[in-house]
Amino acid sequence: MSLATVHGNSRRVLVLVATCVVVLACLPLAAVTFPPATDLPQHLAQMQLLAEAIRHPHGPYVVQWWAPNGLAYLFVALSSLVAAPLVAGRLTLALLVAAWITATAWLAHERGRRPSAFVLASVFVFAHPLYWGFIEFLVGWPLCAVYMGLLSRPTLSRRRWMLLWLVAAALYGAHVLWLGATLVGVVVFSVAERTTARTCLRRIAPLSVPFVAAAFWSWRLGAERSAGGFEVGARWSTLPWQRVLPDAWVSSALGGLQGPLESVVVGLATLYVIAGAIATRDSERKLDRGLAALAGLLLATALLAPNKYLNTLGFASRWLGPAYVLAILAVPPPPRIRPALMLLLSFATLTLFVTATTASWMAFENEELLGLETALAQVPDGSRVVGLDFVRKSDIIAGDPFLQLFAYAQALHGGTLNFSFAEHGSSLVRYRAPRSEGFTPIMEWFPDRFQPSDAQYFDVALVNAPPSLHIRLAQTGEFEPTSASGTWRLYRLHAKPVAHRQ
């Protein structure tokens, strides 16, 4: 059998396995209407604001066509063109999950790793960046993986050289953090592979111009936010030795589901990496030095970087999942396990995890989002909506899965919200001038701050609360219920007359 035939067969196996993994990973998205991705409703609402900005070019919104971090909105826009917002959100995530898995599979193939490795690594697409709805960050990993895969050949062909420039430009559009990580990663990658300085410089050349542009944009954004009174400095709320504690470690590596399942999966992945690293003592079982060095870089970032910088939440923790992916690909499979059996075990692990994830997402929707779809359908078009989440935490999903759900009202019906991503300078569509309103700020985080005087600024309130609180709200003069069941209910708001002193 010729070498070309073997290579062709391995590619067909790769395509088949990757297709199965993509279909499997998208099952949770097919099972629910509201995937637990916190920021997703705000990203969908950006499409309404984009249409508004295009219709009224001198209105309150401006489109930042050439700013970084906007590439993910191409997925949102394409999904919104073919589907209604509730479907478009799931379709957007499905496209990002497919890109994430496909790029990981291609990187594994280019580096000569077995399919079982990327199947196991695909578990980490269900990490907290997905659950937080960080779609800009999610689109960054596939591009980083492709860039590293293009460096796998001893020499760069003209075609690969041009592709590097294209991927570098896409990284600028994807996420500033991934652009920087790829730039530093290429240096670490090249040093680990003992390439010449000239080769290293040639590899980072396509990233240099986008990096300078992104750095200037980030500096300008930081200065703008600082002038507006926002906290822009680095902030460490946990220290490195606290981040390696079991609960914190698992929350950083995955961090989407409540319960012990994620601890088991992270433990299995850790054992796989340790066993593979031990196996490298056998001269026939090689460690991929380049991928291992890149995994070490992301691991160091996860341990040492600040928890928050500018308006980037989870600045450090979001890197641990990709570090696991690279570590799994870097080590050889554990010894004395046949390739077919290892592939079966990897698929079994992924299948069990996806099945449990699907069940959790369905339980979250059926138990903790009761009344949401009905309440959203009752929102009048063009309304001024305030979202008040008095429940805050879920028993099923980690993080703050309810935080931005009220933004579905804007995605479905237009209008305005008490908080919008247009207030962020990094958004595709932002306010032309800082919004100045008279209502209480940050009620999306602190609903108890709502005052009777705030009712005059909104038409309706989308409220997530226990039944006892709904009863009390209905007895006030400001809240008129439009539905009578579910933890999520819509209220018409009536402002009480303000008494003026004589």
C-alpha positions as CSV (number, residue, x, y, z in Angstrom):
1,M,0.0,0.0,0.0
2,S,1.4,3.4,-1.0
3,L,2.0,6.2,1.4
4,A,-0.5,8.4,-0.4
5,T,-3.2,5.7,0.1
6,V,-2.4,5.5,3.8
7,H,-2.6,9.3,4.1
8,G,-5.9,9.3,2.1
9,N,-7.4,6.6,4.4
10,S,-6.4,8.5,7.5
11,R,-8.0,11.6,6.2
12,R,-11.3,9.8,5.5
13,V,-11.2,8.3,9.0
14,L,-10.6,11.8,10.4
15,V,-13.5,13.3,8.5
16,L,-15.8,10.5,9.6
17,V,-14.8,10.7,13.2
18,A,-15.0,14.6,13.3
19,T,-18.5,14.5,11.7
20,C,-19.7,12.1,14.4
21,V,-18.2,14.3,17.1
22,V,-19.8,17.4,15.8
23,V,-23.2,15.8,15.5
24,L,-22.9,14.4,19.0
25,A,-21.7,17.7,20.5
26,C,-24.7,19.6,19.0
27,L,-27.3,17.4,20.5
28,P,-27.8,19.6,23.6
29,L,-28.4,22.5,21.3
30,A,-31.1,20.6,19.5
31,A,-32.9,19.6,22.7
32,V,-33.7,23.0,24.1
33,T,-35.0,26.4,23.1
34,F,-32.9,28.5,25.5
35,P,-29.3,27.2,25.7
36,P,-27.6,28.2,28.9
37,A,-25.2,30.7,27.3
38,T,-25.4,33.8,29.4
39,D,-24.4,36.5,26.9
40,L,-26.1,34.9,23.9
41,P,-29.3,37.0,24.1
42,Q,-27.3,40.2,24.1
43,H,-25.3,39.1,21.1
44,L,-28.6,38.3,19.3
45,A,-29.9,41.7,20.3
46,Q,-27.0,43.3,18.6
47,M,-28.6,42.3,15.3
48,Q,-31.6,44.4,16.1
49,L,-29.3,47.3,16.9
50,L,-27.3,46.7,13.7
51,A,-30.4,47.0,11.6
52,E,-31.4,50.2,13.6
53,A,-27.9,51.7,13.0
54,I,-28.1,51.0,9.3
55,R,-31.6,52.4,8.9
56,H,-30.7,55.5,10.9
57,P,-27.0,56.3,10.3
58,H,-27.2,59.4,12.4
59,G,-29.1,57.8,15.3
60,P,-27.9,56.8,18.8
61,Y,-26.0,53.7,17.5
62,V,-22.8,53.4,15.6
63,V,-21.3,50.3,14.0
64,Q,-17.7,49.5,14.6
65,W,-17.0,47.8,11.3
66,W,-13.2,47.6,11.6
67,A,-12.8,47.1,15.3
68,P,-11.5,43.8,16.5
69,N,-13.6,41.1,18.2
70,G,-16.4,41.3,15.6
71,L,-15.9,38.2,13.6
72,A,-18.2,36.1,15.7
73,Y,-21.1,38.3,14.7
74,L,-20.7,36.9,11.2
75,F,-22.0,33.7,12.6
76,V,-24.8,35.5,14.4
77,A,-25.7,37.5,11.3
78,L,-25.8,34.4,9.0
79,S,-27.9,32.5,11.5
80,S,-30.3,35.4,11.9
81,L,-30.7,35.6,8.1
82,V,-32.1,32.1,7.9
83,A,-33.8,31.7,11.3
84,A,-35.9,33.5,13.9
85,P,-33.8,34.8,16.9
86,L,-34.5,31.8,19.2
87,V,-33.4,29.4,16.6
88,A,-30.6,31.7,15.4
89,G,-29.0,31.6,18.8
90,R,-28.7,27.8,18.9
91,L,-27.6,27.8,15.3
92,T,-24.8,30.3,16.1
93,L,-23.5,28.1,18.9
94,A,-23.8,25.0,16.7
95,L,-21.6,26.7,14.1
96,L,-19.1,27.7,16.7
97,V,-19.0,24.2,18.3
98,A,-18.5,22.7,14.8
99,A,-15.7,25.1,14.0
100,W,-14.1,24.4,17.4
101,I,-14.1,20.6,17.0
102,T,-13.2,20.6,13.3
103,A,-10.1,22.8,13.9
104,T,-9.0,20.6,16.8
105,A,-9.4,17.5,14.6
106,W,-7.4,19.2,11.8
107,L,-4.6,20.2,14.2
108,A,-4.4,16.7,15.6
109,H,-4.2,15.3,12.0
110,E,-1.5,17.8,11.0
111,R,0.6,16.9,14.1
112,G,0.2,13.2,13.5
113,R,-1.9,12.5,16.6
114,R,-4.6,9.8,16.8
115,P,-8.3,10.6,16.4
116,S,-8.9,9.3,19.9
117,A,-7.0,12.3,21.3
118,F,-9.1,15.0,19.7
119,V,-12.3,13.0,20.5
120,L,-11.4,13.2,24.2
121,A,-10.3,16.8,23.9
122,S,-13.7,17.8,22.4
123,V,-15.2,17.5,25.9
124,F,-13.6,20.9,26.6
125,V,-15.8,22.8,24.1
126,F,-18.4,22.6,26.9
127,A,-16.3,24.8,29.2
128,H,-17.4,28.1,30.8
129,P,-16.7,30.3,27.8
130,L,-19.6,28.5,26.0
131,Y,-21.8,28.7,29.1
132,W,-21.0,32.4,29.5
133,G,-21.7,32.9,25.8
134,F,-18.2,34.3,25.1
135,I,-18.7,33.8,21.3
136,E,-15.8,36.1,20.4
137,F,-13.5,33.9,22.5
138,L,-15.0,30.7,21.1
139,V,-14.2,31.7,17.5
140,G,-10.6,32.4,18.5
141,W,-9.5,28.9,19.3
142,P,-10.3,27.4,15.9
143,L,-8.2,30.1,14.2
144,C,-5.3,29.6,16.7
145,A,-5.5,25.8,16.0
146,V,-5.4,26.4,12.3
147,Y,-2.5,28.7,12.5
148,M,-0.5,26.2,14.5
149,G,-1.5,23.4,12.2
150,L,-0.2,25.4,9.2
151,L,3.3,25.5,10.9
152,S,3.5,21.7,11.0
153,R,5.3,21.2,7.8
154,P,9.2,21.6,7.7
155,T,8.9,24.4,5.1
156,L,6.1,26.9,4.4
157,S,4.7,26.6,0.9
158,R,3.4,29.7,-0.8
159,R,-0.1,28.5,-0.3
160,R,0.4,28.0,3.5
161,W,2.2,31.3,3.7
162,M,-0.8,33.1,2.2
163,L,-3.1,31.2,4.5
164,L,-1.1,32.3,7.5
165,W,-1.8,36.0,6.6
166,L,-5.5,35.2,6.1
167,V,-5.8,33.5,9.5
168,A,-3.8,36.3,11.2
169,A,-6.3,38.8,9.8
170,A,-9.2,36.7,11.0
171,L,-7.6,36.5,14.5
172,Y,-7.8,40.3,14.6
173,G,-11.5,40.1,13.9
174,A,-12.0,37.2,16.3
175,H,-10.5,38.2,19.7
176,V,-7.6,40.4,20.8
177,L,-6.7,37.9,23.5
178,W,-6.4,35.0,21.0
179,L,-4.4,37.2,18.7
180,G,-1.9,37.9,21.5
181,A,-1.9,34.3,22.6
182,T,-1.2,33.0,19.1
183,L,1.7,35.5,18.7
184,V,3.4,34.5,21.9
185,G,2.4,30.9,21.3
186,V,4.2,30.8,17.9
187,V,7.4,32.0,19.6
188,V,7.1,29.4,22.4
189,F,6.1,26.7,19.8
190,S,9.1,27.6,17.6
191,V,11.6,27.6,20.5
192,A,10.3,24.2,21.7
193,E,10.8,22.8,18.2
194,R,14.3,24.3,18.0
195,T,13.7,26.3,14.8
196,T,16.0,29.0,13.7
197,A,15.4,32.6,14.6
198,R,14.7,33.4,10.9
199,T,12.0,30.7,10.8
200,C,10.4,32.0,14.0
201,L,10.4,35.6,12.6
202,R,8.8,34.4,9.4
203,R,6.1,32.6,11.4
204,I,5.1,35.6,13.4
205,A,5.4,38.1,10.6
206,P,1.7,37.7,9.5
207,L,0.6,38.4,13.1
208,S,2.6,41.5,13.6
209,V,0.4,44.1,11.8
210,P,-2.9,42.8,13.3
211,F,-1.3,42.7,16.7
212,V,-0.1,46.3,16.6
213,A,-3.6,47.5,15.4
214,A,-5.3,45.5,18.1
215,A,-2.9,46.8,20.8
216,F,-3.6,50.4,19.8
217,W,-7.4,49.7,19.8
218,S,-7.2,48.1,23.3
219,W,-5.2,51.1,24.6
220,R,-7.7,53.5,23.2
221,L,-10.6,51.5,24.6
222,G,-8.9,51.4,28.0
223,A,-8.4,55.1,28.0
224,E,-12.0,55.7,27.0
225,R,-13.4,53.5,29.8
226,S,-11.0,55.0,32.3
227,A,-12.2,58.5,31.4
228,G,-15.8,57.3,31.9
229,G,-15.1,56.1,35.4
230,F,-14.9,52.4,34.7
231,E,-12.4,50.1,36.5
232,V,-9.9,49.1,33.8
233,G,-6.9,47.8,35.7
234,A,-6.0,44.2,36.3
235,R,-7.7,42.6,39.3
236,W,-6.7,39.4,41.0
237,S,-9.5,37.9,43.2
238,T,-7.8,34.5,43.5
239,L,-4.1,33.7,43.7
240,P,-2.2,30.9,41.9
241,W,-2.3,28.5,44.8
242,Q,-6.0,29.0,45.2
243,R,-6.6,28.2,41.5
244,V,-5.1,24.7,41.8
245,L,-7.6,23.7,44.5
246,P,-9.9,21.0,43.1
247,D,-13.1,23.0,42.9
248,A,-11.5,26.0,41.4
249,W,-9.5,23.9,39.0
250,V,-12.5,22.0,37.7
251,S,-14.5,25.3,37.4
252,S,-11.7,26.8,35.3
253,A,-11.3,23.7,33.1
254,L,-15.0,23.2,32.4
255,G,-17.3,25.1,34.9
256,G,-20.7,24.8,33.2
257,L,-22.6,22.2,35.2
258,Q,-23.4,21.8,38.9
259,G,-22.6,18.4,40.4
260,P,-19.7,15.9,40.3
261,L,-19.7,15.0,36.6
262,E,-17.2,17.7,35.5
263,S,-14.8,16.6,38.3
264,V,-14.9,13.1,37.0
265,V,-14.2,14.2,33.4
266,V,-11.4,16.6,34.3
267,G,-9.9,13.8,36.5
268,L,-10.0,11.4,33.5
269,A,-8.4,13.9,31.2
270,T,-5.7,14.6,33.8
271,L,-4.9,10.9,34.1
272,Y,-4.8,10.6,30.3
273,V,-2.2,13.4,30.1
274,I,-0.1,12.0,33.0
275,A,-0.2,8.5,31.6
276,G,0.8,9.8,28.2
277,A,3.6,11.9,29.6
278,I,5.0,8.9,31.5
279,A,4.8,6.9,28.2
280,T,7.2,9.4,26.5
281,R,10.0,7.7,28.3
282,D,9.7,5.1,25.6
283,S,11.7,6.4,22.6
284,E,9.0,5.2,20.2
285,R,6.3,7.3,21.9
286,K,7.1,10.9,21.2
287,L,5.9,14.0,23.0
288,D,4.9,16.8,20.6
289,R,7.2,19.5,22.0
290,G,5.5,22.3,20.2
291,L,2.0,21.6,21.4
292,A,3.3,20.8,24.9
293,A,5.0,24.1,25.1
294,L,1.9,25.9,24.0
295,A,-0.2,24.0,26.5
296,G,2.3,25.1,29.2
297,L,1.9,28.8,28.1
298,L,-1.9,28.6,28.4
299,L,-1.6,26.8,31.7
300,A,0.7,29.5,33.1
301,T,-1.7,32.2,31.9
302,A,-4.6,30.4,33.7
303,L,-2.6,30.3,36.9
304,L,-0.9,33.8,36.8
305,A,-3.1,36.2,34.8
306,P,-5.6,38.5,36.5
307,N,-9.2,37.4,37.0
308,K,-10.4,40.5,35.3
309,Y,-9.0,43.1,33.0
310,L,-10.9,46.0,31.3
311,N,-14.4,44.5,31.0
312,T,-13.1,40.9,30.4
313,L,-14.5,38.5,33.0
314,G,-12.7,35.2,33.6
315,F,-9.6,36.6,32.0
316,A,-7.4,33.9,33.5
317,S,-9.7,30.9,33.8
318,R,-10.8,30.8,30.2
319,W,-7.4,29.5,29.1
320,L,-7.4,26.2,31.1
321,G,-9.8,24.4,28.8
322,P,-7.7,25.1,25.7
323,A,-4.6,24.1,27.7
324,Y,-6.1,20.7,28.3
325,V,-6.9,20.3,24.6
326,L,-3.3,21.0,23.7
327,A,-1.9,18.7,26.4
328,I,-4.1,15.8,25.3
329,L,-2.9,16.3,21.8
330,A,0.7,16.7,22.8
331,V,1.1,13.4,24.7
332,P,1.0,9.9,23.1
333,P,-2.0,7.7,24.1
334,P,-1.5,5.6,27.3
335,P,0.5,2.4,26.7
336,R,-1.0,-1.1,26.3
337,I,-4.3,0.2,25.0
338,R,-5.0,-0.6,21.4
339,P,-5.9,2.4,19.1
340,A,-9.4,1.0,18.3
341,L,-10.1,0.5,22.0
342,M,-8.8,4.0,22.9
343,L,-11.0,5.5,20.3
344,L,-14.0,3.6,21.7
345,L,-13.2,4.7,25.2
346,S,-12.9,8.4,24.1
347,F,-16.2,8.2,22.3
348,A,-17.8,6.6,25.4
349,T,-16.5,9.4,27.6
350,L,-17.7,12.1,25.2
351,T,-21.1,10.4,24.7
352,L,-21.8,10.0,28.4
353,F,-20.8,13.6,29.0
354,V,-22.9,15.0,26.2
355,T,-25.9,12.8,27.3
356,A,-25.6,14.2,30.8
357,T,-25.2,17.7,29.5
358,T,-28.3,17.4,27.3
359,A,-30.3,16.1,30.3
360,S,-29.1,19.0,32.4
361,W,-30.0,21.6,29.8
362,M,-33.4,20.1,29.4
363,A,-33.9,20.1,33.2
364,F,-32.7,23.7,33.4
365,E,-35.2,24.8,30.8
366,N,-38.1,22.8,32.1
367,E,-37.6,23.6,35.8
368,E,-35.9,27.0,36.0
369,L,-37.2,28.8,32.9
370,L,-40.9,28.2,33.4
371,G,-42.9,31.0,31.8
372,L,-40.0,32.6,29.9
373,E,-41.2,31.8,26.4
374,T,-44.7,32.9,27.2
375,A,-43.6,36.1,28.8
376,L,-41.3,37.0,25.9
377,A,-44.2,36.5,23.5
378,Q,-46.2,39.1,25.4
379,V,-43.6,41.8,25.1
380,P,-45.0,44.6,22.9
381,D,-42.8,45.5,19.9
382,G,-40.4,48.5,20.6
383,S,-40.9,48.4,24.4
384,R,-38.6,49.7,27.0
385,V,-37.8,46.6,29.0
386,V,-36.2,46.2,32.4
387,G,-34.9,42.8,33.4
388,L,-35.1,41.9,37.1
389,D,-33.6,38.5,38.1
390,F,-34.2,37.8,41.8
391,V,-33.3,34.1,41.6
392,R,-29.7,34.7,40.4
393,K,-28.2,31.2,40.9
394,S,-29.2,27.9,39.3
395,D,-29.2,24.5,40.9
396,I,-28.3,22.9,37.6
397,I,-26.1,25.4,35.7
398,A,-23.0,27.1,37.2
399,G,-22.3,30.8,36.9
400,D,-25.1,33.3,36.2
401,P,-27.2,31.7,33.5
402,F,-30.2,34.1,34.1
403,L,-28.2,37.3,34.0
404,Q,-28.9,38.4,30.4
405,L,-32.0,36.4,29.5
406,F,-34.1,39.6,29.5
407,A,-32.2,40.7,26.4
408,Y,-34.2,38.1,24.4
409,A,-37.0,40.8,24.6
410,Q,-34.9,43.2,22.5
411,A,-33.7,40.4,20.1
412,L,-37.3,39.4,19.4
413,H,-39.1,42.8,19.6
414,G,-36.6,45.6,19.4
415,G,-36.9,48.5,21.8
416,T,-34.5,49.2,24.6
417,L,-33.2,47.6,27.7
418,N,-32.0,48.7,31.1
419,F,-28.6,47.3,30.1
420,S,-27.3,46.6,26.6
421,F,-24.0,45.5,25.1
422,A,-24.1,48.7,23.2
423,E,-22.8,50.3,26.3
424,H,-19.5,48.3,25.8
425,G,-16.9,50.0,23.7
426,S,-15.9,46.6,22.4
427,S,-19.3,45.7,20.9
428,L,-20.0,45.6,17.2
429,V,-22.8,48.2,17.7
430,R,-22.3,50.7,20.5
431,Y,-23.9,54.0,21.6
432,R,-22.6,57.0,19.7
433,A,-22.5,58.8,23.0
434,P,-22.6,57.4,26.5
435,R,-26.2,56.7,27.5
436,S,-27.5,59.0,30.2
437,E,-30.7,57.8,31.8
438,G,-32.4,58.6,35.1
439,F,-33.0,55.0,36.2
440,T,-31.0,53.1,38.8
441,P,-27.9,51.5,37.2
442,I,-26.8,47.9,37.1
443,M,-30.2,46.5,38.0
444,E,-29.3,43.4,35.9
445,W,-26.8,42.5,38.7
446,F,-28.7,44.0,41.6
447,P,-32.5,43.8,41.0
448,D,-33.2,44.8,44.6
449,R,-32.1,48.3,43.7
450,F,-35.2,48.9,41.6
451,Q,-37.1,51.9,42.9
452,P,-40.7,53.0,42.3
453,S,-39.3,56.0,40.4
454,D,-37.6,53.7,37.9
455,A,-41.0,52.5,36.6
456,Q,-41.4,55.8,34.6
457,Y,-38.4,54.8,32.4
458,F,-39.8,51.4,31.2
459,D,-43.0,50.0,29.7
460,V,-42.6,46.4,31.0
461,A,-40.5,44.3,33.4
462,L,-39.4,40.8,32.7
463,V,-39.0,39.3,36.2
464,N,-37.5,36.0,37.4
465,A,-38.6,35.4,41.0
466,P,-40.1,32.8,43.3
467,P,-43.9,32.6,43.5
468,S,-44.0,34.4,46.9
469,L,-42.2,37.4,45.4
470,H,-44.4,37.5,42.4
471,I,-47.4,37.7,44.7
472,R,-45.9,40.7,46.5
473,L,-45.0,42.4,43.2
474,A,-48.5,42.1,41.9
475,Q,-49.8,43.8,45.0
476,T,-47.7,46.9,44.4
477,G,-49.0,49.8,42.3
478,E,-46.2,49.7,39.8
479,F,-46.4,46.0,38.6
480,E,-49.4,44.8,36.6
481,P,-49.0,41.1,35.8
482,T,-49.8,39.9,32.3
483,S,-49.3,36.2,33.2
484,A,-50.0,34.3,36.3
485,S,-47.7,31.2,36.2
486,G,-44.1,30.3,36.0
487,T,-41.0,31.8,37.7
488,W,-40.6,34.1,34.7
489,R,-43.4,36.6,34.3
490,L,-44.0,39.9,32.4
491,Y,-45.4,43.0,34.1
492,R,-46.7,46.2,32.8
493,L,-45.2,49.1,34.7
494,H,-47.1,52.1,36.0
495,A,-45.2,55.0,37.5
496,K,-46.7,56.5,40.6
497,P,-47.0,60.3,40.5
498,V,-44.1,62.0,42.1
499,A,-45.2,64.3,45.0
500,H,-43.6,67.7,44.7
501,R,-42.9,69.7,47.9
502,Q,-44.6,73.1,48.1
